[in-house]
Amino acid sequence: MKQAITLALLLILSGAMSAQIPYRYASPDVQMVSKEQLWKLKARPAIQQSSVRDIYEMYVDYSAANFDDLFYVWRYSSNYTNADTTVNYNAVVLNNFVGYTDPLDPVGTYLDWSMIGLTDSFPTSVAYTIDSVFFAGTHENNSGNFDGLEMRIVKTNSNGAPSTSNSSILWSQKDSADYGLSASNDWLAELFVLSYAPAYTPAQGQKVAAQLVYTDPTKMDTFSVLSGAVDDGTGAALSPSIYGTSWMKYPPFLTNVIQNVNVIYVDAQGNQIGYFDAQNWIYWYKVTINTAPVGIADNFDNLKVTGLMPNPVNTNAKLLYGVNEASNVSIDLYDISGKFVRNLYNGNDGAGSHIRSIAVNDLSSGTYLIMTKAGEGSPVMTKMIVNH
């Protein structure tokens, strides 16, 4: 453990003033948690099925996509003021379709907007539904009073920040608890996941944010928000997140809503010595993309193949496809002359999005054809170029 030292928090903004705060190792507000504990919870969230599902369902998870491996919990309450010196606002903007399709295998089913055939990370023409929102945190209740919880989906401002106006709330759900949500009523004992099912469809191309409001007027209870970052090997953040989707306030130093990626640590002389540890707040979304991605469909409009990444391929490729209804799916590989090479997959797939890995280490460089077929539908052919 590093010795407790006092550092400054500096905004990377023109004319911003720096202010002294206790460094994370000196602060009781910050505690480390394990990646294994977090992913055990992420692997079993409740899932809301969209009634307007087209082809692609995915989990949008910026912490996972950033490959975070450093996690802390931060004391958080919407009632905190300058005197409390900790987080009193946090939110995550949904402005980039990146994540995975299977929370049991986030690495193996990783995908981004390009892999599902969208024209950019968040096209203005995209239509999507937020089926579910998940939040990871901890909580203990010592007052015996009811603590308030409200998950909100809010509009974003022209600068991309989540709006703090009550008129910007698009959807919300309120709950309360007069007991601790963490095991043994100990906020440091166990993480939990809050699951919400808004089934909310924003206006076409509209960027929104998820924001959890926690209220405890007595300030006798403790609630935390979980953050993620890439570990530099010393328990600090290696770099800013490549997704600037997390926002916060941290009075008295950060009294306006700002992006977490715009915060760094400096020493007493003003020299940068590290990046802020909370690069990504641990919220994640289950979304359905209702705008049909660019792809090739079968004659029954059941199967749609939307991507092969990478292509050309050197070692392994991923075939992305979806089916509207549960189907027996077969995937076969042929060489350019039409000669059968091997079967790549044969199984029963549920409705939704799927990713299959294709190993090509044993194939000669050249052009191949992948034939994907679902049920009684016509086969869909995808060209694959192997380049060793």
C-alpha positions as CSV (number, residue, x, y, z in Angstrom):
1,M,0.0,0.0,0.0
2,K,1.4,3.4,-0.9
3,Q,1.8,6.0,1.9
4,A,-1.0,8.5,2.3
5,I,-0.1,11.7,0.4
6,T,-2.0,14.8,-0.5
7,L,-2.3,15.6,-4.2
8,A,-4.3,18.0,-6.4
9,L,-7.1,17.2,-8.8
10,L,-6.6,19.2,-12.0
11,L,-9.1,19.6,-14.8
12,I,-7.6,19.4,-18.3
13,L,-9.6,22.5,-19.3
14,S,-8.4,25.9,-20.3
15,G,-8.2,28.2,-17.3
16,A,-9.4,25.5,-14.8
17,M,-8.3,25.9,-11.2
18,S,-6.7,23.0,-9.3
19,A,-7.8,22.1,-5.8
20,Q,-6.3,19.9,-3.2
21,I,-8.1,16.6,-2.3
22,P,-7.0,13.5,-0.4
23,Y,-5.4,11.0,-2.8
24,R,-7.3,7.7,-3.2
25,Y,-4.9,5.8,-0.9
26,A,-5.5,8.2,1.9
27,S,-9.2,8.4,1.4
28,P,-11.8,6.2,3.2
29,D,-14.2,7.0,0.4
30,V,-12.4,4.7,-2.1
31,Q,-12.1,0.9,-1.8
32,M,-10.8,-1.6,-4.3
33,V,-12.9,-4.6,-5.5
34,S,-12.0,-7.6,-7.6
35,K,-12.8,-8.0,-11.3
36,E,-13.9,-11.6,-10.5
37,Q,-16.6,-10.4,-8.1
38,L,-17.9,-7.9,-10.6
39,W,-18.0,-10.3,-13.5
40,K,-19.7,-12.9,-11.4
41,L,-22.6,-10.5,-11.0
42,K,-22.5,-9.2,-14.6
43,A,-22.9,-12.8,-15.9
44,R,-26.4,-13.2,-14.4
45,P,-28.4,-10.0,-14.7
46,A,-32.2,-9.9,-15.3
47,I,-32.9,-9.3,-19.0
48,Q,-35.8,-7.4,-20.5
49,Q,-36.8,-8.6,-23.9
50,S,-37.6,-5.9,-26.4
51,S,-41.0,-6.2,-28.1
52,V,-39.6,-4.3,-31.1
53,R,-36.5,-6.4,-31.6
54,D,-35.2,-6.6,-35.1
55,I,-31.9,-8.5,-35.4
56,Y,-29.2,-7.1,-33.0
57,E,-29.4,-7.2,-29.3
58,M,-26.2,-6.4,-27.4
59,Y,-24.9,-5.2,-24.1
60,V,-23.4,-1.7,-24.3
61,D,-20.6,-1.8,-21.7
62,Y,-17.9,0.9,-21.9
63,S,-15.9,-0.5,-19.0
64,A,-15.7,-3.9,-20.6
65,A,-14.9,-2.5,-24.0
66,N,-12.1,-0.4,-22.4
67,F,-10.7,-3.7,-20.9
68,D,-10.8,-2.2,-17.4
69,D,-9.1,-4.3,-14.8
70,L,-9.0,-1.8,-11.9
71,F,-12.2,-1.3,-9.9
72,Y,-12.9,1.0,-6.9
73,V,-16.1,1.9,-5.1
74,W,-16.7,5.5,-4.2
75,R,-19.0,6.9,-1.6
76,Y,-21.9,8.6,-3.4
77,S,-25.0,10.5,-2.5
78,S,-27.1,13.1,-4.2
79,N,-27.3,14.8,-0.8
80,Y,-23.6,15.3,-0.4
81,T,-22.4,19.0,-0.4
82,N,-19.1,20.7,-0.4
83,A,-18.5,19.7,3.2
84,D,-18.6,15.9,2.3
85,T,-15.9,16.0,-0.3
86,T,-17.0,13.2,-2.5
87,V,-19.1,12.3,-5.5
88,N,-22.7,13.6,-5.6
89,Y,-23.5,13.1,-9.3
90,N,-22.6,10.4,-11.8
91,A,-24.1,9.3,-15.1
92,V,-23.1,7.4,-18.3
93,V,-24.0,8.6,-21.7
94,L,-25.0,6.0,-24.4
95,N,-23.3,7.4,-27.5
96,N,-21.3,4.5,-28.9
97,F,-22.5,1.0,-29.7
98,V,-19.8,-1.2,-28.3
99,G,-19.8,-4.1,-25.9
100,Y,-20.8,-7.8,-26.2
101,T,-23.7,-10.1,-26.9
102,D,-23.1,-12.7,-24.1
103,P,-22.3,-11.5,-20.5
104,L,-21.0,-15.0,-19.8
105,D,-18.3,-14.5,-22.4
106,P,-17.8,-10.7,-22.9
107,V,-14.4,-11.1,-24.5
108,G,-15.4,-13.9,-26.9
109,T,-18.5,-12.0,-28.0
110,Y,-17.1,-8.5,-28.1
111,L,-18.4,-6.3,-30.9
112,D,-18.6,-2.7,-31.9
113,W,-20.7,-0.6,-34.3
114,S,-18.6,-1.5,-37.3
115,M,-19.1,-5.2,-36.7
116,I,-22.8,-5.0,-36.8
117,G,-22.9,-2.9,-40.0
118,L,-23.6,0.5,-38.6
119,T,-22.1,3.5,-40.5
120,D,-20.5,5.0,-37.4
121,S,-20.5,4.6,-33.7
122,F,-23.8,6.3,-33.3
123,P,-25.6,7.1,-36.6
124,T,-28.1,9.9,-36.6
125,S,-30.5,7.5,-38.3
126,V,-30.2,4.8,-35.7
127,A,-33.3,3.6,-33.9
128,Y,-32.8,1.6,-30.8
129,T,-34.6,0.4,-27.6
130,I,-33.0,0.4,-24.1
131,D,-34.4,-2.9,-22.8
132,S,-32.4,-2.9,-19.5
133,V,-30.1,-0.7,-17.5
134,F,-27.7,-2.2,-14.9
135,F,-25.8,-0.5,-12.1
136,A,-23.1,-2.0,-9.8
137,G,-22.6,-0.6,-6.3
138,T,-22.7,-1.2,-2.6
139,H,-24.9,0.0,0.3
140,E,-25.4,-0.2,4.0
141,N,-28.2,1.3,6.1
142,N,-27.5,2.3,9.7
143,S,-30.3,4.9,10.2
144,G,-33.3,2.5,9.7
145,N,-34.8,5.2,7.5
146,F,-35.8,4.7,3.9
147,D,-33.0,5.6,1.4
148,G,-34.2,6.7,-2.0
149,L,-33.1,5.2,-5.3
150,E,-34.2,6.5,-8.7
151,M,-32.8,5.3,-12.0
152,R,-33.3,7.9,-14.7
153,I,-32.8,8.0,-18.5
154,V,-32.2,11.6,-19.3
155,K,-31.5,13.7,-22.4
156,T,-28.1,15.0,-23.3
157,N,-27.1,18.6,-24.0
158,S,-25.6,20.0,-27.2
159,N,-22.1,19.5,-25.7
160,G,-22.8,15.8,-25.1
161,A,-23.2,16.1,-21.3
162,P,-26.2,14.6,-19.6
163,S,-28.8,17.2,-18.7
164,T,-29.4,17.9,-15.1
165,S,-32.8,19.5,-15.7
166,N,-35.9,17.7,-14.3
167,S,-37.6,18.4,-17.6
168,S,-35.0,16.3,-19.4
169,I,-36.0,13.1,-17.6
170,L,-37.3,10.7,-20.3
171,W,-37.9,7.7,-18.0
172,S,-37.5,6.9,-14.3
173,Q,-38.1,4.3,-11.7
174,K,-38.1,5.1,-8.0
175,D,-37.4,2.6,-5.2
176,S,-36.5,2.8,-1.5
177,A,-34.9,0.6,1.1
178,D,-34.7,0.8,4.9
179,Y,-32.1,-2.0,5.0
180,G,-28.6,-2.5,3.5
181,L,-28.5,-3.9,0.0
182,S,-25.0,-5.3,0.5
183,A,-24.5,-8.6,2.5
184,S,-24.4,-8.2,6.3
185,N,-25.3,-4.6,5.8
186,D,-21.7,-3.8,5.1
187,W,-20.9,-1.5,2.1
188,L,-17.5,-3.0,1.8
189,A,-18.7,-6.7,2.0
190,E,-20.3,-7.3,-1.3
191,L,-21.2,-5.7,-4.6
192,F,-24.8,-5.9,-5.9
193,V,-26.3,-5.1,-9.3
194,L,-29.5,-3.0,-9.6
195,S,-31.5,-4.1,-12.7
196,Y,-34.1,-1.9,-14.4
197,A,-36.3,-2.7,-17.4
198,P,-37.3,0.6,-19.0
199,A,-38.0,-0.8,-22.5
200,Y,-37.6,2.8,-23.6
201,T,-37.2,3.8,-27.3
202,P,-35.5,7.2,-27.6
203,A,-36.2,9.4,-30.6
204,Q,-34.2,8.3,-33.7
205,G,-30.6,9.2,-33.3
206,Q,-31.1,10.6,-29.8
207,K,-28.2,10.2,-27.3
208,V,-29.3,9.7,-23.7
209,A,-27.7,9.0,-20.4
210,A,-28.5,6.7,-17.4
211,Q,-28.2,8.4,-14.0
212,L,-28.8,6.8,-10.6
213,V,-30.0,9.2,-7.9
214,Y,-29.4,8.1,-4.3
215,T,-30.8,10.1,-1.5
216,D,-30.1,9.8,2.2
217,P,-30.9,13.1,4.0
218,T,-29.5,11.8,7.3
219,K,-26.1,11.0,5.8
220,M,-26.0,8.1,8.3
221,D,-26.0,5.5,5.5
222,T,-23.4,4.6,2.9
223,F,-23.9,4.0,-0.8
224,S,-21.3,3.6,-3.4
225,V,-20.8,3.7,-7.2
226,L,-18.3,1.4,-8.8
227,S,-15.7,2.7,-11.2
228,G,-13.3,1.0,-13.7
229,A,-10.0,1.9,-15.3
230,V,-7.0,0.1,-16.8
231,D,-4.4,-0.6,-14.1
232,D,-1.0,0.9,-14.6
233,G,0.5,-1.8,-12.3
234,T,0.5,0.3,-9.2
235,G,-3.2,0.5,-8.5
236,A,-3.6,3.8,-10.5
237,A,-5.3,4.4,-13.9
238,L,-2.9,3.9,-16.8
239,S,-4.7,6.2,-19.2
240,P,-8.0,7.9,-19.9
241,S,-10.8,5.7,-21.1
242,I,-11.1,5.6,-24.9
243,Y,-14.9,6.2,-24.3
244,G,-15.6,9.6,-22.7
245,T,-19.0,8.5,-21.6
246,S,-18.8,8.9,-17.8
247,W,-19.7,12.2,-16.1
248,M,-19.6,13.4,-12.5
249,K,-19.6,16.1,-9.9
250,Y,-17.2,16.0,-7.0
251,P,-17.8,19.0,-4.7
252,P,-16.2,21.2,-3.6
253,F,-13.6,20.7,-6.3
254,L,-15.8,19.8,-9.3
255,T,-19.1,21.5,-8.9
256,N,-20.2,21.3,-12.6
257,V,-20.9,18.1,-14.5
258,I,-17.7,17.1,-16.3
259,Q,-16.3,14.1,-18.1
260,N,-14.2,11.7,-16.0
261,V,-11.6,11.5,-18.7
262,N,-10.8,15.2,-18.2
263,V,-9.5,14.7,-14.7
264,I,-5.9,14.0,-13.8
265,Y,-3.8,13.9,-10.6
266,V,-1.0,16.4,-10.1
267,D,1.5,16.8,-7.3
268,A,2.0,19.9,-5.2
269,Q,4.1,21.5,-7.9
270,G,1.4,21.0,-10.5
271,N,3.1,18.1,-12.3
272,Q,0.8,15.4,-13.7
273,I,1.4,12.1,-11.9
274,G,-1.6,10.1,-12.8
275,Y,-5.1,9.8,-14.3
276,F,-8.3,9.9,-12.2
277,D,-9.1,6.4,-11.1
278,A,-12.8,6.5,-12.0
279,Q,-12.6,6.5,-15.8
280,N,-15.8,4.5,-16.4
281,W,-18.7,4.3,-14.0
282,I,-20.0,0.8,-14.0
283,Y,-23.4,1.1,-15.7
284,W,-24.3,-1.0,-18.7
285,Y,-27.2,-1.3,-21.0
286,K,-29.0,-4.0,-22.9
287,V,-30.1,-2.5,-26.1
288,T,-31.9,-3.6,-29.3
289,I,-30.9,-1.9,-32.5
290,N,-34.1,-1.6,-34.4
291,T,-32.5,-0.1,-37.5
292,A,-31.6,-3.1,-39.6
293,P,-27.8,-3.1,-39.9
294,V,-26.2,-3.4,-43.3
295,G,-26.2,-7.1,-44.1
296,I,-27.5,-9.9,-46.3
297,A,-30.8,-11.7,-45.4
298,D,-32.2,-15.0,-46.4
299,N,-35.4,-15.4,-48.3
300,F,-37.5,-15.7,-45.2
301,D,-35.9,-12.6,-43.7
302,N,-35.1,-14.7,-40.7
303,L,-31.3,-14.9,-40.9
304,K,-29.1,-11.9,-41.5
305,V,-25.3,-12.0,-41.8
306,T,-23.9,-8.6,-41.0
307,G,-20.2,-8.9,-40.7
308,L,-17.0,-10.9,-40.8
309,M,-14.2,-9.3,-38.8
310,P,-11.4,-8.9,-39.6
311,N,-11.4,-9.6,-43.3
312,P,-8.8,-10.3,-44.6
313,V,-8.0,-12.6,-41.7
314,N,-4.6,-14.0,-40.6
315,T,-5.5,-16.3,-37.6
316,N,-9.1,-15.9,-36.4
317,A,-12.2,-14.2,-37.7
318,K,-15.6,-13.6,-36.2
319,L,-18.8,-14.1,-38.2
320,L,-21.7,-12.0,-36.9
321,Y,-25.3,-12.9,-37.7
322,G,-28.7,-12.9,-36.2
323,V,-31.9,-14.8,-36.4
324,N,-35.4,-13.5,-35.8
325,E,-36.6,-16.8,-34.4
326,A,-35.0,-19.9,-32.9
327,S,-33.5,-21.9,-35.7
328,N,-31.1,-24.7,-36.5
329,V,-28.1,-22.9,-38.0
330,S,-25.3,-24.5,-40.0
331,I,-22.1,-22.7,-41.2
332,D,-20.0,-24.4,-43.8
333,L,-16.7,-23.4,-45.4
334,Y,-15.9,-23.7,-49.1
335,D,-12.9,-22.8,-51.2
336,I,-13.3,-20.4,-54.1
337,S,-13.9,-23.3,-56.5
338,G,-16.9,-24.4,-54.5
339,K,-15.2,-27.4,-52.9
340,F,-16.4,-28.2,-49.4
341,V,-13.7,-27.6,-46.8
342,R,-15.4,-28.2,-43.5
343,N,-18.3,-27.5,-41.2
344,L,-17.7,-24.6,-38.9
345,Y,-20.9,-24.8,-36.8
346,N,-24.1,-26.7,-36.5
347,G,-26.5,-26.0,-33.7
348,N,-29.7,-24.6,-32.4
349,D,-29.6,-20.8,-32.0
350,G,-32.1,-18.8,-30.1
351,A,-33.6,-15.6,-31.5
352,G,-31.1,-12.7,-31.4
353,S,-27.5,-11.9,-32.2
354,H,-24.7,-14.5,-32.4
355,I,-20.9,-14.5,-33.0
356,R,-18.9,-17.5,-34.2
357,S,-15.2,-17.7,-34.2
358,I,-13.4,-19.1,-37.3
359,A,-9.8,-20.3,-37.0
360,V,-7.9,-20.2,-40.3
361,N,-4.4,-21.1,-39.2
362,D,-4.5,-24.3,-41.2
363,L,-5.9,-22.7,-44.4
364,S,-3.8,-21.6,-47.3
365,S,-3.9,-18.0,-48.2
366,G,-6.6,-17.3,-50.7
367,T,-10.4,-16.6,-51.0
368,Y,-13.0,-18.8,-49.3
369,L,-16.8,-18.7,-49.1
370,I,-18.7,-19.1,-45.8
371,M,-22.3,-20.5,-46.3
372,T,-24.6,-19.8,-43.4
373,K,-28.1,-21.3,-43.4
374,A,-30.9,-21.1,-40.8
375,G,-33.8,-23.6,-40.9
376,E,-35.5,-23.8,-44.2
377,G,-34.2,-20.4,-45.4
378,S,-31.9,-19.9,-48.3
379,P,-28.1,-19.9,-47.6
380,V,-26.2,-16.6,-47.2
381,M,-22.7,-16.5,-48.7
382,T,-19.9,-14.4,-47.2
383,K,-16.5,-14.0,-48.8
384,M,-13.5,-14.5,-46.6
385,I,-9.9,-13.7,-47.6
386,V,-7.1,-15.5,-45.8
387,N,-3.8,-13.7,-45.8
388,H,-1.0,-15.3,-43.8
